[in-house]
Amino acid sequence: MKTKAILRCKDDYFEPKDCVIAKVIRLNSVDFLHFQSHILRDQDFIKENTDLCGADENGNTKCLLVLNRDGEDGILVNTEGYNYYAA
């Protein structure tokens, strides 16, 4: 298994946030690479699912998991009410 991450060096404190995957969206490679390289542009597939994101009754963040169905990459998306990747 392989993943990508933003790694920060020598953080003295790290607090992971609980996330609930509200929906998995699978894109073909072309669409996934376009999304990945235009992360701050409005995306119809996010706009259609924005209402699924936000905080749940337990304070967990509800997110979309966008996967490349032709590969192994994925991006966890918290829309924060926007039509693009916000967090």
Rosetta blueprint (number, residue, H / E / L):
1 M L
2 K L
3 T L
4 K L
5 A L
6 I L
7 L L
8 R L
9 C L
10 K L
11 D L
12 D L
13 Y L
14 F L
15 E L
16 P L
17 K L
18 D L
19 C E
20 V E
21 I E
22 A E
23 K E
24 V E
25 I E
26 R E
27 L E
28 N L
29 S H
30 V H
31 D H
32 F H
33 L H
34 H H
35 F H
36 Q H
37 S H
38 H L
39 I L
40 L L
41 R L
42 D L
43 Q L
44 D H
45 F H
46 I H
47 K H
48 E L
49 N L
50 T H
51 D H
52 L H
53 C L
54 G E
55 A E
56 D L
57 E L
58 N L
59 G L
60 N L
61 T E
62 K E
63 C E
64 L E
65 L E
66 V E
67 L E
68 N E
69 R L
70 D L
71 G L
72 E L
73 D L
74 G E
75 I E
76 L E
77 V E
78 N L
79 T L
80 E L
81 G L
82 Y L
83 N L
84 Y L
85 Y L
86 A L
87 A L
